[in-house]
């Protein structure tokens, strides 16, 4: 346990708090430097990184293209959050909250900015009338979509941060957020006991939002925490996670804007479907 900490009467920021991502943690918003964002040839310009939040959008875009929505072509530009790219003036103009992913929809006469991953998923799904599920289950789908937005910060910024990234292990926050992470996995496992996908029989944007976080966790891709959290015991979540993991569009979506890990699974920028063939032909199954 660390020494007891007494919060000051008035909190002031006098130094970075240490740990990984310390340079991205500051108490003020706005741009730190001038930097224009590049613009490609396609209707949708995505500025992102292949974190779980970033994967949500690239998975949807690849699923839309695989489903025949050719107007969903996009350029994906790499935003290196460790280098502070998200604090550049061009990025802040699209997302004043300085978080990835951020999207510029240039398909109409006037460009439209969209930020927050769930908002981007909804914007694209409604635009193409795809992956929304049946109308009679729409409320259920939306409930799970926003469940993810409210729950994942406890998994990522809570459990993930204190378990994997904090300067030193601390018993109370690790135990607190581990318990919450397991509770959330139990919520999903119970839901998936009687249904193929999160909100019913249809694969929807709710699955695409939840899978990169909770699917990634049970598949051993987040925080090296599988044994610690006993993820093998969540059999329904594992079945669901493996089913989605096998989808060719998901395989492609996971690679876009990836800048770490196995080089064969990285596609740092994506400007055309052929980019996958030239980089990872042996890793990506044909769509169809």
VODREN-838718 format. One record per residue: residue in three letters; x, y, z of N, C-alpha, C, CB in turn. Coordinates in steps of 0.05 Angstrom, whole numbers, padded with zeros to 5 digits, always signed. Glycine has a CB too. Layout:
ALAXYZXYZXYZXYZ
...
***
This chain:
UNK+00017-00024+00000+00000+00000+00000+00017+00025+00000-00019+00000+00024
UNK+00008+00046-00013+00023+00071-00014+00017+00087+00011+00016+00088-00039
UNK+00034+00107+00016+00029+00125+00039+00002+00139+00036+00052+00145+00042
UNK-00010+00145+00059-00035+00159+00059-00033+00186+00045-00046+00163+00087
UNK-00053+00193+00029-00053+00218+00014-00076+00235+00023-00055+00213-00017
UNK-00070+00260+00030-00091+00279+00038-00094+00299+00016-00083+00293+00065
UNK-00118+00300+00003-00121+00319-00019-00119+00348-00009-00149+00315-00033
UNK-00108+00366-00025-00106+00394-00017-00134+00407-00017-00087+00409-00035
UNK-00137+00429-00004-00162+00443-00004-00170+00453-00032-00161+00467+00015
UNK-00150+00463-00046-00154+00471-00074-00133+00457-00091-00151+00503-00078
UNK-00142+00440-00110-00124+00424-00126-00111+00441-00147-00138+00400-00138
UNK-00085+00438-00151-00071+00452-00173-00053+00432-00187-00054+00476-00162
UNK-00049+00437-00212-00033+00420-00229-00004+00431-00230-00044+00418-00258
UNK+00015+00416-00218+00042+00426-00218+00062+00407-00231+00051+00431-00191
UNK+00052+00383-00239+00070+00364-00252+00053+00341-00264+00091+00352-00232
UNK+00066+00327-00283+00053+00303-00294+00050+00282-00272+00068+00292-00318
UNK+00030+00265-00274+00025+00246-00252+00040+00220-00255-00004+00241-00251
UNK+00057+00218-00275+00073+00193-00277+00058+00171-00291+00082+00184-00250
UNK+00072+00149-00297+00059+00126-00310+00057+00130-00340+00032+00122-00298
UNK+00050+00109-00353+00046+00110-00382+00022+00129-00388+00041+00082-00394
UNK+00025+00144-00410+00005+00163-00419+00003+00188-00402-00023+00150-00420
UNK+00024+00192-00384+00023+00216-00367+00022+00241-00384+00048+00216-00349
UNK+00036+00241-00407+00037+00266-00423+00010+00273-00435+00058+00262-00445
UNK-00008+00254-00436-00035+00260-00447-00055+00269-00426-00045+00236-00462
UNK-00046+00268-00401-00064+00274-00379-00059+00302-00369-00060+00253-00356
UNK-00077+00321-00375-00074+00348-00367-00101+00360-00361-00059+00365-00388
UNK-00103+00381-00345-00129+00391-00336-00141+00413-00353-00126+00401-00308
UNK-00129+00418-00377-00140+00438-00394-00145+00427-00422-00120+00462-00396
UNK-00163+00439-00437-00170+00430-00464-00157+00449-00484-00200+00429-00468
UNK-00162+00444-00509-00152+00462-00530-00127+00451-00543-00148+00489-00519
UNK-00119+00464-00565-00095+00456-00580-00070+00465-00566-00096+00468-00608
UNK-00049+00449-00569-00023+00456-00558-00004+00465-00581-00010+00432-00544
UNK-00011+00460-00606+00006+00467-00628-00011+00468-00654+00029+00447-00631
UNK-00001+00482-00673-00015+00484-00699-00007+00460-00716-00008+00510-00714
UNK-00027+00446-00727-00021+00424-00745-00047+00418-00760-00012+00399-00729
UNK-00045+00422-00787-00068+00415-00804-00069+00385-00808-00065+00429-00831
UNK-00093+00375-00812-00097+00347-00817-00098+00341-00847-00123+00337-00804
UNK-00087+00319-00856-00088+00312-00884-00117+00305-00892-00069+00289-00891
UNK-00123+00307-00918-00149+00300-00928-00145+00283-00953-00166+00326-00935
UNK-00157+00259-00954-00155+00242-00976-00177+00244-00996-00153+00213-00967
UNK-00181+00224-01013-00199+00226-01035-00227+00216-01029-00188+00212-01059
UNK-00230+00202-01007-00256+00188-01002-00276+00205-00986-00250+00162-00987
UNK-00301+00196-00986-00322+00212-00972-00317+00215-00942-00349+00200-00977
UNK-00305+00195-00930-00301+00195-00901-00271+00196-00894-00314+00170-00889
UNK-00265+00215-00877-00237+00219-00868-00237+00213-00838-00227+00248-00874
UNK-00222+00191-00832-00221+00182-00804-00193+00188-00793-00227+00152-00802
UNK-00192+00199-00769-00167+00205-00756-00167+00190-00729-00164+00236-00751
UNK-00149+00169-00727-00153+00150-00706-00128+00135-00699-00176+00131-00713
UNK-00130+00116-00681-00110+00097-00673-00125+00072-00666-00092+00108-00649
UNK-00112+00049-00669-00126+00023-00666-00127+00015-00636-00112+00002-00681
UNK-00135+00033-00619-00143+00026-00592-00171+00012-00594-00144+00051-00573
UNK-00182+00001-00573-00209-00010-00575-00229+00011-00585-00218-00020-00548
UNK-00227+00036-00576-00246+00056-00586-00242+00061-00616-00243+00082-00571
UNK-00217+00062-00625-00212+00066-00653-00222+00042-00670-00183+00071-00658
UNK-00218+00018-00660-00226-00006-00675-00256-00006-00681-00219-00031-00660
UNK-00272+00005-00663-00301+00005-00667-00308+00016-00695-00316+00021-00646
UNK-00297+00038-00702-00304+00052-00726-00293+00039-00751-00295+00081-00725
UNK-00268+00030-00750-00256+00017-00773-00270-00010-00778-00226+00013-00770
UNK-00278-00024-00757-00293-00049-00761-00319-00043-00775-00298-00063-00734
UNK-00334-00022-00767-00359-00016-00780-00354-00008-00809-00373+00007-00765
UNK-00334+00009-00814-00329+00017-00842-00323-00007-00860-00307+00038-00843
UNK-00306-00025-00849-00300-00049-00865-00324-00068-00868-00277-00065-00852
UNK-00341-00069-00848-00366-00085-00851-00385-00072-00871-00380-00088-00823
UNK-00387-00046-00871-00404-00033-00891-00394-00039-00919-00404-00002-00886
UNK-00368-00037-00924-00357-00042-00950-00361-00072-00958-00327-00035-00951
UNK-00358-00090-00939-00362-00118-00944-00391-00124-00951-00353-00135-00921
UNK-00409-00108-00940-00438-00112-00945-00447-00099-00971-00454-00101-00922
UNK-00428-00086-00985-00435-00075-01011-00440-00045-01012-00459-00088-01022
UNK-00435-00032-00990-00439-00003-00989-00414+00011-00998-00447+00007-00959
UNK-00411+00013-01024-00386+00024-01036-00382+00053-01029-00386+00021-01066
UNK-00403+00067-01022-00401+00096-01015-00389+00100-00987-00428+00109-01016
UNK-00383+00078-00973-00370+00080-00947-00340+00080-00948-00380+00057-00930
UNK-00329+00083-00973-00299+00084-00975-00288+00106-00958-00291+00087-01004
UNK-00265+00101-00947-00253+00120-00928-00223+00121-00929-00263+00113-00900
UNK-00212+00143-00919-00184+00145-00913-00181+00145-00883-00172+00171-00926
UNK-00161+00130-00873-00156+00128-00844-00128+00138-00839-00160+00099-00833
UNK-00126+00160-00825-00101+00173-00818-00093+00167-00790-00103+00203-00823
UNK-00067+00161-00785-00057+00153-00759-00054+00177-00741-00031+00138-00762
UNK-00066+00176-00717-00062+00196-00697-00046+00183-00674-00090+00207-00686
UNK-00022+00192-00670-00005+00181-00649-00010+00196-00623+00025+00183-00657
UNK-00027+00184-00606-00034+00197-00581-00011+00200-00562-00057+00183-00568
UNK+00008+00181-00563+00031+00184-00546+00049+00208-00553+00048+00159-00548
UNK+00047+00216-00579+00062+00240-00588+00046+00266-00585+00071+00236-00616
UNK+00021+00263-00577+00004+00287-00574-00009+00297-00599+00021+00309-00563
UNK-00011+00280-00620-00024+00289-00645-00053+00298-00640-00024+00266-00665
UNK-00066+00287-00620-00094+00294-00615-00097+00322-00604-00106+00274-00595
UNK-00075+00335-00597-00076+00363-00588-00068+00383-00609-00057+00366-00564
UNK-00064+00373-00634-00059+00391-00656-00084+00407-00663-00049+00376-00680
UNK-00081+00431-00674-00104+00448-00679-00124+00436-00698-00095+00474-00691
UNK-00115+00421-00719-00134+00409-00738-00151+00388-00725-00118+00397-00761
UNK-00138+00371-00707-00154+00351-00694-00173+00363-00674-00135+00331-00680
UNK-00165+00383-00659-00182+00395-00640-00206+00408-00653-00167+00416-00623
UNK-00202+00418-00678-00225+00429-00693-00246+00408-00698-00215+00441-00720
UNK-00238+00383-00702-00258+00362-00706-00268+00351-00680-00245+00339-00722
UNK-00250+00347-00661-00259+00337-00634-00248+00355-00613-00250+00308-00630
UNK-00263+00373-00602-00254+00391-00581-00246+00376-00555-00274+00412-00574
UNK-00254+00351-00553-00247+00334-00530-00220+00320-00533-00269+00313-00525
UNK-00207+00323-00557-00180+00312-00562-00178+00282-00556-00160+00327-00545
UNK-00198+00267-00565-00197+00238-00562-00202+00225-00590-00217+00228-00541
UNK-00189+00203-00595-00195+00188-00619-00218+00169-00613-00170+00172-00630
UNK-00233+00162-00634-00231+00170-00662-00246+00196-00668-00241+00148-00680
UNK-00240+00208-00690-00254+00232-00700-00258+00228-00730-00239+00258-00693
UNK-00282+00236-00739-00290+00232-00767-00299+00258-00780-00312+00210-00769
UNK-00290+00262-00805-00302+00283-00821-00317+00269-00844-00280+00302-00833
UNK-00343+00274-00844-00361+00264-00865-00362+00285-00887-00389+00257-00854
UNK-00349+00279-00910-00348+00298-00932-00365+00287-00956-00319+00301-00942
UNK-00385+00271-00949-00402+00259-00970-00423+00279-00980-00415+00234-00960
UNK-00428+00300-00966-00448+00320-00974-00435+00346-00983-00467+00325-00952
UNK-00452+00366-00986-00443+00392-00995-00426+00406-00973-00466+00410-01003
UNK-00433+00401-00948-00419+00414-00926-00407+00392-00908-00439+00431-00909
UNK-00381+00393-00903-00368+00373-00886-00381+00374-00858-00338+00378-00884
UNK-00383+00350-00847-00395+00347-00820-00375+00333-00802-00422+00331-00821
UNK-00369+00344-00779-00352+00331-00760-00368+00313-00742-00335+00352-00743
UNK-00357+00290-00734-00370+00272-00716-00348+00262-00697-00384+00248-00731
UNK-00353+00265-00671-00334+00254-00651-00349+00239-00630-00317+00277-00639
UNK-00335+00223-00614-00344+00203-00596-00352+00178-00612-00369+00213-00579
UNK-00341+00155-00604-00343+00131-00621-00372+00122-00625-00327+00109-00608
UNK-00388+00124-00605-00416+00115-00608-00431+00134-00627-00431+00114-00581
UNK-00425+00160-00626-00437+00178-00645-00429+00172-00674-00430+00207-00638
UNK-00404+00165-00678-00395+00158-00705-00409+00133-00714-00364+00154-00705
UNK-00411+00113-00697-00424+00088-00704-00453+00094-00712-00423+00068-00681
UNK-00467+00109-00696-00495+00116-00702-00497+00132-00728-00508+00132-00679
UNK-00480+00151-00732-00481+00168-00756-00478+00150-00781-00458+00189-00755
UNK-00459+00133-00781-00454+00116-00805-00475+00095-00808-00426+00103-00803
UNK-00484+00082-00786-00504+00062-00789-00530+00073-00799-00509+00048-00761
UNK-00538+00097-00789-00562+00109-00799-00559+00119-00827-00570+00133-00780
UNK-00536+00129-00834-00531+00139-00861-00535+00116-00882-00503+00150-00864
UNK-00526+00093-00875-00527+00070-00893-00550+00050-00886-00501+00055-00894
UNK-00565+00056-00865-00586+00039-00856-00577+00010-00854-00610+00040-00876
UNK-00556+00007-00839-00543-00019-00837-00533-00024-00808-00519-00021-00856
UNK-00534-00049-00800-00524-00058-00774-00538-00045-00750-00494-00053-00772
UNK-00563-00038-00754-00579-00027-00733-00598-00048-00720-00596-00003-00744
UNK-00599-00071-00732-00618-00091-00723-00646-00086-00731-00616-00094-00693
UNK-00664-00104-00724-00692-00101-00730-00704-00078-00714-00708-00127-00725
UNK-00724-00065-00726-00737-00042-00712-00748-00049-00685-00759-00030-00729
UNK-00758-00073-00682-00770-00081-00657-00748-00086-00635-00786-00107-00660
UNK-00723-00088-00643-00702-00091-00623-00684-00066-00622-00685-00116-00629
UNK-00692-00045-00635-00675-00021-00636-00669-00009-00608-00689+00001-00653
UNK-00689-00008-00591-00685+00003-00564-00665-00015-00549-00711+00005-00549
UNK-00667-00041-00552-00648-00059-00539-00620-00054-00549-00657-00089-00544
UNK-00617-00051-00576-00591-00047-00587-00579-00021-00577-00593-00046-00618
UNK-00595+00000-00576-00585+00026-00566-00578+00025-00537-00606+00048-00571
UNK-00593+00010-00521-00587+00007-00493-00559-00006-00489-00608-00010-00479
UNK-00553-00026-00505-00527-00039-00502-00505-00022-00514-00527-00067-00516
UNK-00510-00007-00535-00490+00011-00546-00481+00031-00524-00501+00025-00570
UNK-00501+00042-00511-00494+00062-00491-00486+00050-00464-00518+00081-00487
UNK-00493+00025-00460-00481+00010-00437-00451+00009-00440-00493-00019-00436
UNK-00442+00004-00465-00413+00003-00469-00400+00030-00464-00407-00005-00498
UNK-00412+00051-00473-00400+00078-00469-00398+00085-00439-00416+00099-00483
UNK-00417+00075-00423-00416+00081-00395-00399+00062-00379-00444+00081-00384
UNK-00396+00037-00389-00382+00017-00374-00353+00014-00380-00395-00010-00379
UNK-00345+00017-00405-00317+00013-00413-00297+00031-00399-00314+00016-00442
UNK-00304+00056-00391-00284+00071-00376-00275+00058-00350-00295+00098-00370
UNK-00292+00042-00338-00284+00027-00314-00265+00005-00321-00309+00016-00300
UNK-00268-00007-00344-00250-00027-00353-00223-00016-00362-00262-00044-00376
UNK-00224+00006-00378-00200+00017-00389-00186+00037-00370-00206+00032-00414
UNK-00198+00060-00366-00186+00080-00348-00185+00071-00319-00200+00105-00350
UNK-00202+00052-00312-00202+00042-00284-00184+00018-00281-00231+00034-00276
UNK-00194-00006-00288-00179-00031-00284-00153-00030-00301-00195-00055-00292
UNK-00155-00025-00327-00132-00025-00344-00110-00007-00335-00139-00019-00372
UNK-00117+00017-00327-00097+00036-00319-00082+00027-00294-00109+00064-00314
UNK-00098+00020-00273-00085+00014-00248-00071-00014-00248-00105+00014-00225
UNK-00081-00032-00264-00069-00059-00266-00044-00059-00283-00089-00079-00277
UNK-00045-00043-00305-00023-00045-00325-00006-00020-00328-00035-00052-00352
UNK-00016+00003-00322-00002+00027-00330+00006+00046-00307-00018+00043-00348
UNK-00005+00043-00283+00002+00060-00261+00031+00057-00253-00016+00054-00237
UNK+00043+00078-00242+00072+00077-00235+00078+00054-00216+00081+00103-00222
UNK+00060+00046-00199+00064+00024-00180+00037+00011-00174+00078+00034-00154
UNK+00037-00015-00168+00012-00029-00162+00000-00019-00136+00016-00059-00160
UNK-00026-00014-00136-00040-00004-00112-00064-00023-00107-00049+00025-00116
UNK-00065-00034-00084-00085-00054-00078-00114-00045-00081-00081-00064-00049
UNK-00120-00022-00069-00148-00014-00069-00159-00010-00097-00152+00011-00053
UNK-00147+00007-00114-00158+00011-00141-00158-00014-00158-00144+00033-00155
UNK-00138-00031-00156-00137-00055-00172-00160-00073-00164-00110-00070-00169
UNK-00164-00078-00138-00185-00095-00129-00213-00083-00136-00183-00099-00099
UNK-00215-00057-00132-00241-00044-00138-00249-00047-00167-00239-00014-00131
UNK-00230-00041-00185-00237-00042-00213-00237-00070-00225-00219-00025-00229
UNK-00221-00088-00213-00223-00116-00221-00251-00128-00215-00201-00133-00207
UNK-00261-00121-00192-00288-00130-00185-00309-00119-00204-00295-00122-00156
UNK-00306-00094-00212-00324-00082-00231-00321-00094-00259-00320-00052-00232
UNK-00297-00099-00267-00293-00112-00293-00305-00140-00294-00263-00114-00300
UNK-00303-00155-00273-00315-00181-00272-00345-00179-00271-00304-00197-00248
UNK-00355-00159-00257-00384-00156-00256-00395-00150-00285-00392-00133-00237
UNK-00381-00133-00299-00389-00127-00327-00388-00152-00345-00372-00105-00338
UNK-00367-00168-00342-00365-00192-00357-00388-00211-00351-00338-00206-00352
UNK-00396-00211-00326-00419-00228-00318-00445-00217-00330-00422-00229-00287
UNK-00448-00191-00331-00471-00179-00345-00473-00188-00374-00469-00147-00344
UNK-00450-00187-00388-00450-00196-00416-00455-00226-00418-00423-00188-00428
UNK-00442-00241-00400-00445-00270-00402-00474-00279-00398-00427-00284-00381
UNK-00488-00266-00380-00516-00273-00376-00533-00264-00400-00526-00259-00350
UNK-00527-00241-00412-00542-00232-00435-00538-00251-00459-00533-00204-00443
UNK-00513-00260-00462-00506-00277-00485-00513-00306-00482-00477-00274-00492
UNK-00524-00313-00459-00532-00341-00454-00555-00350-00472-00539-00345-00425
UNK-00572-00331-00480-00596-00338-00495-00597-00324-00522-00620-00331-00479
UNK-00576-00312-00531-00577-00298-00556-00550-00299-00570-00585-00268-00552
UNK-00550-00299-00597-00525-00301-00612-00508-00276-00609-00531-00306-00641
UNK-00521-00253-00610-00507-00228-00609-00519-00211-00586-00509-00212-00635
UNK-00507-00188-00581-00512-00173-00556-00542-00166-00554-00496-00148-00556
UNK-00554-00156-00575-00582-00146-00572-00602-00164-00585-00584-00119-00584
UNK-00594-00189-00593-00612-00207-00606-00599-00223-00627-00635-00191-00618
UNK-00614-00232-00647-00603-00250-00668-00585-00236-00688-00624-00264-00682
UNK-00587-00209-00689-00573-00194-00710-00546-00182-00699-00590-00171-00721
UNK-00526-00183-00716-00500-00170-00711-00503-00140-00716-00478-00182-00729
UNK-00498-00123-00696-00504-00095-00698-00480-00078-00688-00529-00088-00682
UNK-00483-00052-00690-00463-00034-00680-00459-00037-00650-00469-00005-00687
UNK-00478-00048-00635-00474-00053-00607-00452-00074-00603-00500-00062-00593
UNK-00452-00095-00620-00431-00115-00619-00404-00102-00626-00437-00138-00637
UNK-00404-00085-00647-00379-00072-00656-00368-00054-00635-00384-00057-00682
UNK-00385-00042-00619-00375-00024-00597-00364-00040-00574-00398-00006-00588
UNK-00378-00062-00566-00371-00077-00542-00347-00096-00548-00395-00093-00532
UNK-00346-00107-00571-00326-00128-00577-00297-00119-00574-00330-00138-00605
UNK-00289-00096-00584-00260-00089-00581-00251-00088-00552-00255-00063-00595
UNK-00268-00080-00534-00261-00079-00506-00264-00107-00493-00279-00059-00492
UNK-00288-00117-00492-00293-00141-00476-00285-00167-00492-00322-00143-00468
UNK-00289-00167-00518-00279-00189-00534-00248-00189-00533-00288-00186-00563
UNK-00236-00166-00536-00207-00164-00534-00196-00174-00507-00198-00136-00539
UNK-00211-00168-00486-00203-00177-00459-00203-00207-00457-00221-00164-00438
UNK-00225-00220-00465-00227-00249-00461-00209-00264-00481-00256-00258-00463
UNK-00202-00251-00504-00185-00264-00524-00155-00259-00517-00191-00253-00551
UNK-00150-00246-00495-00122-00243-00486-00107-00220-00499-00108-00267-00491
UNK-00122-00200-00508-00109-00177-00522-00107-00152-00505-00123-00172-00547
UNK-00118-00152-00481-00118-00128-00465-00105-00133-00438-00147-00118-00461
UNK-00084-00119-00432-00072-00116-00405-00060-00142-00395-00093-00107-00386
UNK-00059-00164-00411-00048-00189-00401-00062-00198-00375-00018-00187-00396
UNK-00088-00193-00375-00104-00197-00350-00122-00221-00351-00120-00173-00344
UNK-00119-00238-00371-00138-00260-00374-00139-00279-00350-00131-00276-00398
UNK-00115-00289-00341-00115-00307-00318-00124-00293-00293-00086-00319-00315
UNK-00115-00268-00290-00122-00253-00266-00152-00250-00263-00109-00225-00267
UNK-00166-00246-00285-00195-00242-00285-00210-00268-00290-00203-00221-00304
UNK-00196-00290-00294-00209-00316-00300-00229-00313-00323-00223-00326-00275
UNK-00219-00302-00345-00238-00297-00368-00249-00323-00380-00223-00281-00389
UNK-00235-00345-00377-00244-00371-00388-00271-00379-00376-00224-00393-00384
UNK-00278-00369-00353-00303-00377-00340-00327-00363-00353-00302-00370-00311
UNK-00323-00343-00370-00345-00329-00383-00349-00342-00411-00340-00298-00386
UNK-00361-00366-00410-00362-00382-00435-00379-00370-00457-00373-00409-00428
UNK-00400-00356-00450-00417-00344-00470-00404-00320-00483-00444-00335-00458
UNK-00389-00305-00467-00374-00282-00478-00352-00292-00496-00362-00265-00455
UNK-00339-00314-00488-00318-00326-00505-00329-00335-00532-00304-00349-00491
UNK-00351-00349-00531-00364-00358-00556-00370-00335-00575-00390-00374-00550
UNK-00382-00314-00564-00389-00290-00579-00364-00276-00590-00405-00271-00562
UNK-00343-00274-00573-00319-00260-00581-00305-00275-00604-00300-00258-00557
UNK-00304-00301-00603-00291-00317-00624-00307-00315-00650-00288-00346-00615
UNK-00333-00315-00648-00350-00313-00672-00344-00287-00687-00380-00315-00664
UNK-00343-00265-00672-00338-00239-00685-00309-00237-00694-00344-00216-00665
UNK-00291-00248-00679-00263-00247-00686-00257-00261-00713-00246-00260-00665
UNK-00274-00280-00720-00270-00295-00745-00280-00280-00770-00283-00322-00743
UNK-00295-00258-00766-00306-00244-00789-00283-00230-00805-00327-00223-00780
UNK-00282-00234-00831-00260-00221-00847-00259-00190-00844-00264-00228-00876
UNK-00283-00177-00843-00283-00148-00840-00272-00139-00813-00311-00137-00844
UNK-00277-00156-00793-00266-00150-00766-00235-00153-00766-00279-00168-00745
UNK-00226-00173-00780-00197-00177-00782-00184-00152-00795-00190-00202-00798
UNK-00197-00142-00816-00186-00118-00829-00188-00094-00811-00200-00114-00856
UNK-00212-00090-00799-00216-00067-00783-00197-00065-00759-00244-00067-00772
UNK-00189-00087-00748-00170-00087-00725-00143-00077-00734-00168-00115-00714
UNK-00136-00081-00759-00109-00074-00769-00106-00044-00775-00103-00090-00793
UNK-00128-00031-00782-00126-00004-00792-00117+00015-00769-00153+00006-00803
UNK-00098+00032-00775-00086+00051-00756-00072+00037-00732-00108+00069-00745
UNK-00064+00012-00736-00049-00002-00716-00019+00005-00720-00053-00033-00717
UNK-00007+00013-00698+00021+00022-00699+00039+00007-00679+00023+00052-00695
UNK+00030-00015-00669+00046-00031-00650+00039-00060-00653+00041-00021-00620
UNK+00055-00077-00640+00050-00105-00642+00063-00118-00667+00021-00111-00642
UNK+00053-00141-00674+00063-00155-00697+00061-00138-00723+00048-00182-00701
UNK+00083-00133-00737+00081-00116-00761+00062-00127-00782+00109-00113-00773
UNK+00058-00153-00783+00040-00165-00803+00011-00158-00797+00044-00195-00803
UNK+00005-00148-00773-00022-00141-00766-00026-00111-00765-00029-00153-00739
UNK-00007-00096-00776-00008-00067-00777-00015-00056-00805+00018-00055-00766
UNK-00033-00038-00806-00037-00022-00830-00040+00007-00820-00063-00031-00846
UNK-00018+00021-00818-00018+00046-00804-00037+00067-00816+00010+00057-00803
UNK-00038+00068-00842-00058+00085-00856-00072+00068-00877-00044+00110-00869
UNK-00097+00074-00881-00113+00059-00901-00126+00079-00920-00134+00042-00886
UNK-00119+00077-00946-00130+00095-00966-00144+00080-00989-00108+00112-00977
UNK-00142+00054-00989-00155+00038-01010-00156+00009-01000-00139+00040-01037
UNK-00177-00005-01010-00179-00033-01002-00155-00050-01009-00204-00045-01014
UNK-00141-00042-01030-00118-00057-01039-00094-00055-01019-00108-00048-01066
UNK-00096-00036-01000-00075-00033-00980-00072-00059-00964-00080-00010-00962
UNK-00094-00073-00959-00093-00098-00944-00078-00120-00960-00121-00107-00937
UNK-00083-00120-00986-00070-00141-01003-00040-00138-01004-00082-00140-01031
UNK-00031-00113-01006-00003-00109-01008+00012-00113-00982+00003-00081-01019
UNK-00002-00109-00960+00011-00110-00934+00008-00138-00920+00001-00089-00915
UNK-00016-00150-00923-00022-00173-00906-00038-00195-00921-00037-00165-00881
UNK-00032-00199-00946-00047-00218-00962-00050-00245-00949-00036-00221-00989
UNK-00029-00254-00935-00029-00280-00923-00044-00281-00896-00001-00290-00919
UNK-00052-00257-00886-00065-00256-00860-00095-00251-00862-00053-00235-00844
UNK-00105-00241-00885-00132-00233-00888-00147-00252-00906-00134-00204-00898
UNK-00170-00262-00897-00186-00279-00913-00202-00263-00933-00206-00296-00896
UNK-00208-00274-00956-00224-00260-00976-00252-00256-00966-00225-00276-01003
UNK-00264-00233-00972-00291-00227-00965-00310-00240-00985-00296-00197-00963
UNK-00331-00252-00975-00351-00263-00994-00365-00287-00983-00337-00269-01020
***
